[in-house]
Amino acid sequence: MKTQFNLSELPLSQFEALGIYRDRQLLLEPEEISTLLSGRRTTLISLHELKGADFSIERLDARLSLHRQPTGAVELLIHPIYRNARAHPLLNNQEMQELISGSKSFIGKAVEREEGVAAMYNIEYDQSTRDFVGYYVSKVQAPERVNGMLLSEEEKSAFQRGELLELSDGTKLQHRATEPKGMLSDRKALVLSVLLDGGISYLLLRGINSLSGTQEQRDHKTPAFNAALLEMEGSKVLKQREFISPELQVQPQGRGMGR
């Protein structure tokens, strides 16, 4: 999916203060970095020996995310585990309890962004940190295809709104801002086709969490998934042939962005 942030924008000094940037290396798994660049929260990360002017913390488990300030500068946010659920200013007590209990996966609100102009704003509950996460529906990028199956405009709109989609082969998925992968599904892996810079790009998502914590996920290797995966691999080979001359096709070397 299209990322909200670029690697060059990462506030490395803030990562360094948390002990996860050292010797010019970002000490996060590639998937966590991708999650940050996509504007979502990482999984819980253990931070050690945090020190400030008035505090010293031996260990803190928290999720991390990036935030763009009005000036355009990017800052690193820390989402620790709270003892009790934090209240949200747009929700009443009943709505908060519905999200906390799981009876609702999100609650939508019409929020006035400027005078006379309202936008849909969804709020979810992060069970791992016990706080609420909000996002503008229009900012969610819906895939063009899932496992090669073209989404209609209504299906893409429903995905943005956080509603459950069921595709023609029975695959189910739902956008979730609180999920590192950005969605839940009854399949562990999906091939997404997304529109980037006027062209189609492919994204293989693995390790997607289940729609229900108690429901076993179905086999993701469906005929549609396998065909989409072959198409994705073929697209990669084609791009290499288009943009890399034969004499420059060398084995890529690691750049040290992971552990």
N, C-alpha and C positions, 0 to 999 in steps of 0.2 A: 504494500500500500504506500501511497505517497507519504513521505516523512514530513513532519512539521519543523524539524531541526536538522542542521548539518553538523558533521563531525567537527568542522572548523569552528563552530559556535560554542562547543562545550566549554563551560567555565572550569578549566582544569585546576585552577588554584583552589576551588571549592572541593573538587574531588580529592585533591592532595590533602586538604585539611581533614578529610574523613579517612585518610589512609588507603584510598583505593586508586591513587595515581602516584606511581613511584618509578624513578629511573626512566621517565618518558614513556611509561606504559600504563594504560588504563586497566586496572586489575578487576575487570568484570568479564563475564562470559559474553561471547558475541551476541547471543540471543538477548541478553539484558541490555546491551548497547542498542540493539535494534529496537527494543521496546521503548527505551528512553527517547530515541530519535523519532519514534512514531507518536510521541506525546502521551504515552501511557505510563502506568506505574510498573516498576520492576516487581519481581517476587521479593519476599522478605530476605534482606541481606544483613549479615552480622557485621556491625561496625565496632571497632575495638579502640580503647584508650582515647576517647574523645575528650579534649580539654579546651576550656574557654577561660575568659577572665574570671568568671564566678562559679565554674563548675568543672567537674572531672567525672567522666563516665567510663567505667571499665569495659562495658559491653552494652550495645544497643541494637536490637533487631528492628529494622525499619524497611519500608519500601521507599524507593526514590523516584522522582519525576523531574521533568524540566518545565520551566515556566518562562514565557516571554513577557517582559515588562513593556509598558507603553512606549518606553524609549527604544525598544528593539533589543535591549540586552537580555541575555539568557541567564537564568539563575537555577541552581539546583535546590530542589525542595526535599525535605526529609519528612516521611510520614511514619511516626512511631506507632507502637501498639498502645492504645489508650485503655485505661482501666474500665471506663464506662463509655457508652456511645456518646459522641459529641452531637449536640443539637445543630440543626441546620436552619438558618433564618427563613427559608422559603417553605418549610414543612411544619405542619402542626403535629401534636403528639400522636394522633391516630396514624397519620401518614408515616411518621418515623417508625412506629411500631410495626406497620405493615411491611416496611422494607427490612427491618431488623429480623422479623419472624420469617421472612422469605415468602410470605403470602403474595407479595408483589415484587417483581424483579427491578422495576423502575417506576418512577412517578414523573409525569410530564407537567411542566408549568409554562404558561405564556409569560415571558419576561420582556419588559419594555427596554429595548436597547437604546433607543433615542425617542424623542418626543413623537408620540403617535405611531410608532413602529414597534411591534412586538415580535419576538422570536421564540420558538419552542426550545425549552431547556429541560433536559432530563436529569434526574437525580437518582443515583444508585447507592447502595450501602456496601462498604468494603468490610466483609466479615473478618478479615485478617488483622485489620488495624482499628476496627470499630469507629470508623468515621464515614462521612458521606462524600460522594464524588459527583460533581455536576459537569455538564457539557452541553454546548449548543448543538442541536440536532443537525443543523446545516453544515457543521464542521466535520461530520462523519463521512468518510469516503466509502461508498459501497462498491463492491466488485462488479465488473461487467459480466463475468461468468464465474461459476463455481463448478469445478470438475467438468468444464467444457459446456455447461448448461447456461444459456443466456438468460440473464435476469431481465424481467420487464421493468419499465419505469416505476410501476407501482410496487414491485418487489424490492427494487433498490430504495425507494422511499420508505417502505416498511422496515427494511434493514436499518436505515438511518434512525428511524424512530425507536429502534430497540425491540421490534415485534419479532415473533418467532416465524421463520420461513421454513416451508417444507417444499422441496424441489420435486421434479417429476419422478426421480428414482427413489424417493422417500427420504433423502438426506435432509436433516433438520439443522438449522443454525440460527444464532441470535447474537447480535452485537452486544458486547458488554464492555464498558469503559474500564471497569475494575479488573478485567482479565488481561494479563500480560500479552496474550495473543490477540486481544481485541474482540474475541468472540467465544461462544460456547457452541458445541456441536455434538450430535450423536455419533460422529465419526472422529477418530483420533487425528486424522490428517486430511487436508483438503488442498486442491490446486486452485488458486484464484487467478483470474485474469483481470488486470486493472489497467485503467487508462492513464498513461503517464506521458506528458509532453507530446500529446497528439498521437501516440502509438500505444500498442498493447504490450504490456509486460506481464510476466508470470511470476507467481509467488507460491512456493510450496510451504504450507504451514503444518508443522508436526507438533505433537504433544498438546493438542487442543483439549481443554477440560470438558467434562461431560455436562450436558444440560441439567442433569440431576446427579447429585453426589452419590446416590444409591443405585443408579441405573447403569448397567454395563453398556459400553459403547459398541456399536456395530462395526463389522469389518469395513475398513476404509478402502480396501482394494477392490472396488467395484469396477465394472467395465468402463464406466464414465471416468472414474479416477485414473485408471490405467491409460486410457486414450489421451486424457489431458496431460498426464505426466510425459508421455511420449512426444506430444506436441510441444511441451515446454522444453524438453531436451533437444528436440529438433530445432527449436527457435534459438537456443544457445549456440548450437553448432553453426547455424546460419549467420548469426551475428559475429562470431569469431572469424568466419570466412570473409565477411564484408569489411570488417574494421581492422583485422590483423593480417599483415602480409605473411606468407609462409616462412620467410627467413626470420621473422620476429616471434614466431610461436614457440616460446620457451616455457619451461615449467615455472609457474608462479611461486614466489618465495613468500614466507610469512612476514608480516609487518609488525607483529608484536602487539596487536590490540587486545588479545585475550590474555589468559593467564600464562 
